[in-house]
Amino acid sequence: MKTAVNHKKAHVDFLQGPIIKSMVVFALPLFLSSIFQQLYNTMDTVIIGHTLGETALAAMGASAAIYDLLIGFAFGIGNGLAIVTARSYGSGNQEMLKKSVAVSIVIGAVVTIVITVLTRFILYPFLGVLNTPEEIIKQSYDYISTITLFIVVMFAYNLCAGILRAIGNSVMPLVFLIISSLLNIVLDLLFITRFHMGVQGAAVATVLAQAVSVVLCLIYIRQKAKLLIPGKEHFAWDGNLYREMVTQGLSMGFMSCVVNAGTAILQSGINGLGYLVIAGHTAARKLFQFMMMPFIAMSQTISTFVSQNRGAGQPVRIRKAMIYSYLYGVIVAIVMTLLMWSAAPVMVNWISGSSESVVLQNGSMYLRVVAPCLSILGVLNCTRNALQAIGQKILPLISSIIELIGKILFVLILIPRFQYMAVIFCEPVIWCFMTLQLVIAFWKNPFIRSGKLL
């Protein structure tokens, strides 16, 4: 049974009205959320780099690929589940909306249990596979093992934030994230400088701070977003819904897993270049992740926009929104390029706390080369999210496989020959091939071209 879903003040209406305005209003809190989300690990980096030195900084950086691989898999599943919720919301089917939330909870619980158990056995051997230097491997393990032991906390926040965004509310997840990010900074200083817990202290601070954001999300949903609260009856077995949500969630989860597996393989090539190169790359990647924030915000906006309008059967609005997102990406990339060419060395120094020329030069060169290519990455991410939102599960995964193969080739052939220069050009070159495949697939889709569903 379809029922009208009331729009709250905190919600953005993607189904009617000006497209650009709704996208900007929705994307701005997502952009700010991305910044504060990134503050979790960046403040860890800054505090560790300035208080514990380059060795500790390299230890955290060496484990970053594993962190992204495991957490990215869980987050990808959460985002995939939220797509189905947004589609139900767009179609006005409140009963299906509650059922999709119930199924998300069940799938999320199973996935987090499996990942938590699995990581207890594979983390240390995996660090060895990634060529992590002997002098930092223990610190790397201390950091990543603490993070993954409490992966349920991070998955819970992403799930809560995802279903709130699915109904057009991107403001409240931002509010909760700001609170927990500020708490994370305080706990970082407490555990690292006062309790002398080293890199493990940074991991504990991150987990505790994000647990606070989960509690705040749950309280808000209970009080202000009751349409998302399922009853016992909504947990009843529905084979078709479980099949749809499992395949949607796993397709995004595996896509993220393949992407981050490629990053882990690339990290293995970087780890073989020495701890100073690792430290410089770690600092540069932290800054790169901040540069990505505007693009992540827009790609998440596109995901919700396309999901809702797919449910409402409005392909024309989707086509217009995609063009706007592409133009947005070009403009932001120009701004980022100007910023990196003028301030990259200072920013790398601030993040790393290092005055070593290898750290500063490599980090700055990486940022200056990658910045102009962000326009390509913006098109890539928006198009991939749009394909997922209209129900395509395989095509986005193919793009991730292209990325994985490309990174393997760079690690085996080009990095041994060209050293860090090959690391710098690795991703921009691969992005071009991925974007071409995705753009062709999206604009040839029958629903996008004429509104026909397969």
Salt bridges, closest charged atoms under 4 A:
GLU95 OE2 - HIS234 NE2 3.08
ASP142 OD2 - LYS138 NZ 3.15
GLU233 OE2 - HIS234 ND1 3.69
ASP238 OD2 - LYS99 NZ 2.83
GLU244 OE2 - ARG87 NH1 3.29
GLU244 OE1 - LYS393 NZ 3.57
GLU403 OE2 - LYS407 NZ 3.02
GLU427 OE1 - ARG285 NH1 2.77
GLU427 OE2 - LYS407 NZ 3.16
